[in-house]
Amino acid sequence: QAQLVESGGGSVQSGESLKLSCAVSEVASRRCMGWFRQTPGKERERVARISAGGTPSYAPSVKSRFTISKDGAKNTLYLQMNSLKPEDTAMYYCAADAYWYCSESWAIWGQGTQVTVSS
């Protein structure tokens, strides 16, 4: 059964960094993967995604600050977040697409990890 488990969230000051990890089952590791975030009362936002072949894509709000990557040997997806801002505060989720290509049909979700950035 495909599973995703996030870790690495926490509370930091503005300008600091955090690195999120997502342990990925072998099935999900062959798919397009993404990081999302959501705060109460707001729509879920796709922060970044990476194709099965390793091509990344970022939301304009995080481009140049966040880096998505994956380690196939460890079956782990990462999100390196630098220069964090209070508006980055959210619950962060990793997700796997239903396909190896990025179809935007996000079929598998983790339980989320909280990131809080204070000014």
Buried (B, 14 or more C-beta within 10 A) or exposed (E): EEBBBBEBBEEBEEEBEBEBBBBBBEEBBBBBBBBBBBEEEEEBBBBBBBBBEEEBBBBEEBEEBBBBBBEEEEBBBBBBBBEBBEEBBBBBBBBBBEBEEBEEEBEBBBEBBEBBBEE
